[in-house]
Amino acid sequence: MKQCSTFEDLQALGTEKIHERTHISRDKVELVLTKSYGEIGRVQFMGFISILEREYGIDLNTIREEYATYYQDHIVETSSNSSVILQSSSNSKPKWIMVGIALIVMLMIAGYIAQGKMSNEPDEAVMKLTVPPIAVHDVTIDTNVTDMNETNTTVSMVNNEKNTTKPSASHSIVSGNGLIIRPAYKVWYGMIDMATGQRIQNITADPIVIDTTKNWLIFMGHGRLEIESSSGKTELKDKETVRFVYENGSLKPITKDEFIERNGGKNW
């Protein structure tokens, strides 16, 4: 079992594996790994951090302190904004009531003048102000079009699956100019420039465009990917972490040991 000693190790481990081990929902794991402090409550966040520490034997006090600082800075700002909004609403409500009353009085006076009557009783036409009915149009959904689209989508998915060949660790997946990795859902990924050692890491569900002028070591948090190049597309369906090397214009999967060997003895 993979050992974790830092928060970055948890990010590299990926959402799916942490969910399977801790049973924390995937969306909450994603919020913790991406440090989305503004989207998760304090009690929940601290609870999830405690679970991660217990399950992986790791000290995450630094993350706790980051959250506490963020919470302290933003709770004051939120309270101040809420106070201003409530005060504005409270002050504006009586003004609208007065404007409404004034409009009603003006309508009644206009009715009296139009009818040429200045009696003590309001005119019946003024009393019976009506609002024209709102026309409601029926909305019909063309089920045939929907079924046709679903059928076409299904056929396309089946054809793609039939044409997809899962690559082995010793063969190139794609080659040629232009390389894009499209994750099926959010994934942590890391890339190492083999010439300079520069590291890039991020969490995204967007297509990842690879600079094919350089050679790369690539680490993906899961292997549910579509890889596209000028030579075609290849679909992978691996739930586990996957590693690749891109060099000499081709991309091929490599084992963990080979990745570590190429990375100077480091897992990441």
C-alpha positions as CSV (number, residue, x, y, z in Angstrom):
1,M,0.0,0.0,0.0
2,K,1.3,3.4,-0.9
3,Q,2.6,5.4,2.0
4,C,1.8,9.1,2.4
5,S,3.9,11.6,4.3
6,T,2.7,14.9,3.0
7,F,-0.4,16.6,1.7
8,E,1.1,16.5,-1.8
9,D,1.3,12.7,-1.5
10,L,-2.5,12.7,-0.9
11,Q,-3.0,14.8,-4.0
12,A,-1.0,12.4,-6.1
13,L,-2.9,9.5,-4.6
14,G,-6.1,10.9,-6.2
15,T,-9.7,11.3,-5.4
16,E,-10.9,7.8,-6.3
17,K,-8.4,6.0,-4.0
18,I,-9.0,8.2,-1.1
19,H,-12.8,7.8,-1.5
20,E,-12.5,4.0,-1.6
21,R,-10.5,3.9,1.6
22,T,-12.1,6.7,3.7
23,H,-15.7,6.6,2.3
24,I,-15.6,10.4,2.2
25,S,-17.7,11.5,-0.8
26,R,-15.7,12.2,-4.0
27,D,-16.9,15.8,-4.2
28,K,-15.8,16.5,-0.6
29,V,-12.4,14.8,-1.2
30,E,-12.0,17.0,-4.2
31,L,-12.7,20.2,-2.2
32,V,-10.1,19.1,0.4
33,L,-7.4,18.2,-2.1
34,T,-7.9,21.5,-4.0
35,K,-8.1,23.5,-0.8
36,S,-11.5,25.0,-1.7
37,Y,-11.9,26.5,1.7
38,G,-14.7,28.8,0.7
39,E,-16.9,25.8,-0.4
40,I,-16.8,23.6,2.7
41,G,-17.9,24.2,6.3
42,R,-15.5,24.4,9.2
43,V,-16.8,21.4,11.1
44,Q,-16.9,19.2,8.0
45,F,-13.4,20.3,6.9
46,M,-11.8,19.6,10.3
47,G,-13.6,16.2,10.4
48,F,-12.3,15.1,7.0
49,I,-8.8,16.2,7.9
50,S,-8.9,14.1,11.1
51,I,-10.1,11.1,9.0
52,L,-7.2,11.5,6.5
53,E,-4.7,11.7,9.4
54,R,-6.0,8.6,11.0
55,E,-6.2,6.5,7.8
56,Y,-2.8,7.5,6.3
57,G,-0.8,8.3,9.5
58,I,0.0,11.8,8.3
59,D,0.2,15.1,10.1
60,L,-2.0,17.8,8.4
61,N,-1.8,20.6,11.0
62,T,-0.4,22.9,8.3
63,I,-3.6,22.5,6.3
64,R,-5.7,23.1,9.5
65,E,-3.8,26.4,10.1
66,E,-4.3,27.5,6.4
67,Y,-8.1,26.8,6.7
68,A,-8.3,28.6,10.1
69,T,-6.5,31.7,8.6
70,Y,-8.9,31.7,5.6
71,Y,-11.9,31.2,7.8
72,Q,-10.9,34.0,10.1
73,D,-10.2,36.5,7.2
74,H,-13.4,35.7,5.3
75,I,-16.0,35.3,8.2
76,V,-15.5,39.0,9.2
77,E,-16.0,40.2,5.6
78,T,-19.1,38.0,5.1
79,S,-20.7,39.3,8.3
80,S,-20.0,42.9,7.3
81,N,-21.5,42.4,3.8
82,S,-24.6,40.7,5.3
83,S,-25.2,43.6,7.7
84,V,-25.1,46.1,4.9
85,I,-27.5,44.1,2.8
86,L,-30.0,43.7,5.6
87,Q,-29.8,47.4,6.4
88,S,-30.4,48.4,2.8
89,S,-33.4,46.1,2.5
90,S,-34.9,47.4,5.8
91,N,-34.5,51.0,4.7
92,S,-35.9,50.5,1.1
93,K,-39.1,48.6,2.1
94,P,-41.0,51.6,3.6
95,K,-40.1,53.7,0.5
96,W,-41.7,51.2,-1.8
97,I,-44.8,51.1,0.4
98,M,-45.2,54.9,0.2
99,V,-44.7,54.9,-3.6
100,G,-47.4,52.2,-4.0
101,I,-49.9,54.2,-1.9
102,A,-49.2,57.3,-3.9
103,L,-49.8,55.5,-7.2
104,I,-53.1,54.1,-5.9
105,V,-54.3,57.6,-4.9
106,M,-53.3,59.0,-8.3
107,L,-55.2,56.3,-10.1
108,M,-58.3,57.0,-8.0
109,I,-58.1,60.8,-8.7
110,A,-57.6,60.1,-12.4
111,G,-60.7,57.9,-12.4
112,Y,-62.8,60.6,-10.8
113,I,-61.7,63.2,-13.3
114,A,-62.3,60.9,-16.3
115,Q,-65.9,60.1,-15.2
116,G,-66.6,63.7,-14.2
117,K,-67.9,62.6,-10.8
118,M,-66.7,64.1,-7.6
119,S,-68.9,62.1,-5.2
120,N,-67.9,60.7,-1.9
121,E,-68.0,57.1,-3.2
122,P,-65.3,55.9,-5.5
123,D,-66.3,55.0,-9.0
124,E,-67.0,51.3,-9.7
125,A,-64.6,51.2,-12.6
126,V,-61.8,52.4,-10.4
127,M,-62.6,49.8,-7.7
128,K,-62.7,46.9,-10.2
129,L,-59.2,47.2,-11.5
130,T,-58.3,44.0,-13.4
131,V,-55.2,42.4,-14.7
132,P,-55.4,40.7,-18.1
133,P,-54.8,36.9,-17.9
134,I,-51.4,35.6,-18.8
135,A,-51.4,33.3,-21.8
136,V,-50.0,29.9,-21.1
137,H,-48.6,28.0,-24.1
138,D,-48.2,24.2,-24.1
139,V,-44.7,23.0,-24.5
140,T,-44.3,19.7,-26.4
141,I,-41.1,17.7,-26.3
142,D,-40.3,15.8,-29.4
143,T,-39.5,12.4,-28.0
144,N,-38.6,11.1,-31.4
145,V,-35.7,13.5,-31.7
146,T,-34.5,12.8,-28.2
147,D,-34.6,9.0,-28.8
148,M,-32.8,9.4,-32.1
149,N,-30.0,11.5,-30.4
150,E,-29.7,8.9,-27.6
151,T,-29.5,6.1,-30.2
152,N,-26.8,7.9,-32.2
153,T,-24.8,8.6,-29.1
154,T,-25.0,4.9,-28.0
155,V,-23.9,3.6,-31.4
156,S,-21.0,6.1,-31.4
157,M,-19.9,5.0,-28.0
158,V,-20.1,1.3,-29.0
159,N,-18.1,1.9,-32.2
160,N,-15.4,3.8,-30.3
161,E,-15.1,1.0,-27.7
162,K,-14.7,-1.6,-30.4
163,N,-12.0,0.4,-32.1
164,T,-10.1,1.0,-28.9
165,T,-7.1,-1.2,-28.1
166,K,-5.7,-1.0,-24.6
167,P,-1.9,-0.4,-24.9
168,S,0.7,-2.5,-23.2
169,A,3.5,-1.0,-21.2
170,S,6.1,-1.7,-24.0
171,H,4.3,-0.1,-26.9
172,S,3.7,3.5,-27.8
173,I,0.1,4.8,-27.4
174,V,0.3,7.6,-30.0
175,S,2.9,9.4,-32.0
176,G,3.2,12.4,-34.2
177,N,2.8,16.2,-33.7
178,G,0.2,17.5,-31.3
179,L,-0.8,15.7,-28.1
180,I,-3.9,16.2,-25.9
181,I,-4.9,14.2,-22.9
182,R,-8.7,14.4,-22.1
183,P,-9.7,13.1,-18.6
184,A,-13.2,11.6,-18.3
185,Y,-13.6,13.5,-15.0
186,K,-11.4,15.6,-12.6
187,V,-7.9,14.3,-12.2
188,W,-4.7,15.3,-10.4
189,Y,-1.8,15.2,-12.8
190,G,1.9,16.0,-12.6
191,M,4.5,16.5,-15.4
192,I,8.3,16.6,-15.2
193,D,10.4,18.2,-17.9
194,M,13.1,15.5,-18.5
195,A,15.6,18.1,-19.6
196,T,15.3,20.7,-16.8
197,G,13.5,18.8,-14.0
198,Q,10.8,21.5,-13.9
199,R,7.6,20.2,-12.4
200,I,4.0,21.1,-13.3
201,Q,1.0,19.8,-11.3
202,N,-2.8,20.7,-11.3
203,I,-6.3,19.2,-10.8
204,T,-8.6,19.6,-13.8
205,A,-11.3,18.1,-15.9
206,D,-10.2,20.1,-18.9
207,P,-8.1,18.8,-21.8
208,I,-4.4,18.8,-21.0
209,V,-2.3,20.0,-24.0
210,I,1.3,18.6,-24.0
211,D,4.2,20.7,-25.3
212,T,5.6,18.2,-27.9
213,T,8.8,20.2,-28.2
214,K,10.0,18.7,-24.9
215,N,10.4,15.2,-23.3
216,W,8.1,14.6,-20.3
217,L,7.4,12.2,-17.5
218,I,3.7,12.3,-16.9
219,F,1.8,11.0,-13.7
220,M,-2.0,10.8,-13.8
221,G,-4.2,10.3,-10.7
222,H,-6.5,7.9,-12.7
223,G,-6.4,6.3,-16.1
224,R,-9.9,7.1,-17.5
225,L,-8.5,9.1,-20.4
226,E,-8.8,9.8,-24.1
227,I,-5.4,10.5,-25.7
228,E,-5.5,12.3,-29.0
229,S,-2.7,13.1,-31.4
230,S,-2.3,13.6,-35.2
231,S,-2.1,9.9,-35.6
232,G,-5.5,9.2,-34.0
233,K,-7.2,8.7,-30.6
234,T,-6.8,6.0,-27.9
235,E,-9.1,5.5,-25.0
236,L,-7.9,4.2,-21.6
237,K,-10.2,2.9,-18.8
238,D,-7.9,2.3,-15.9
239,K,-9.2,3.3,-12.4
240,E,-5.7,3.3,-10.9
241,T,-2.9,5.8,-11.3
242,V,-1.0,5.6,-14.6
243,R,2.4,6.9,-15.7
244,F,3.8,7.8,-19.1
245,V,6.9,8.9,-20.8
246,Y,6.8,11.2,-23.8
247,E,10.0,11.2,-25.8
248,N,11.2,11.1,-29.4
249,G,7.6,12.2,-30.5
250,S,5.8,9.2,-29.0
251,L,3.9,8.6,-25.7
252,K,4.0,5.2,-24.0
253,P,2.9,3.9,-20.6
254,I,5.6,2.9,-18.1
255,T,5.6,1.0,-14.8
256,K,6.0,2.7,-11.4
257,D,9.6,1.3,-11.1
258,E,10.6,2.7,-14.5
259,F,9.1,6.1,-13.6
260,I,11.0,6.2,-10.3
261,E,14.2,5.2,-12.1
262,R,13.8,7.9,-14.7
263,N,12.9,10.4,-12.0
264,G,16.1,10.0,-10.1
265,G,14.7,7.6,-7.5
266,K,11.6,9.7,-6.6
267,N,8.0,8.6,-6.9
268,W,7.1,12.2,-7.8
